[in-house]
Amino acid sequence: GRAAILRNLSIALICRYEYFCRTDDLHATIKAATLSLSLQPTPSPGRLLCLSTLCIALKQRFVVFGEISDIAQLIRIARDALAHCQLGHPQRWHAADPLAAALCINYRWYGYLGDLEEAIELWRATLRCIPQTHVGSAILRHNLACALRIRYDDLGDLSDLDEALSLFRGSDLPSLLNTLSTKLDIASSYGECLQLRF
């Protein structure tokens, strides 16, 4: 039906954006995904995929344009996606990670500590539900470590810094993330935490 066509179009558009970085594709992705969601019943088999695509597009549009309204929409959409993935759902981390990341951005923007606390607890809870060898584990651990570093910077609790360091020290972290830029980012974050701790 039309909802499926729009969903597939949104996926194709976000893939093209990631390749060419044309912002008109980003806007079109959000428009197509939003319209597809409006045509789908709740729940429906393709709804989670559509929500995930929309989350990616909203975050990228925030990165490009810096409109905090995109983060507010991302939080709402990611909560909807998370509601489709109860604990134990194999794709739950795909919904939890963008929600936690958006909450961190919201914290940096508005300074409400509750957003950061929720993000940290969401990453911790999600990590408890997947094996350490899962590819999502490396991403979640890295993001959790960064959030703990943020909380340490703002509140000065050394236990946050120690937990961040223990997450960065995981021997599987670099091997599971196979892009050079991500590995360099991890190495830089780990080095900064070490300097602060010692």
Summary of the structure (lengths in Angstrom):
residues: 198
radius of gyration: 17.4
end to end distance: 59.2
largest distance: 59.2
contacts: 637
relative contact order: 0.07
helix: 81%
strand: 0%
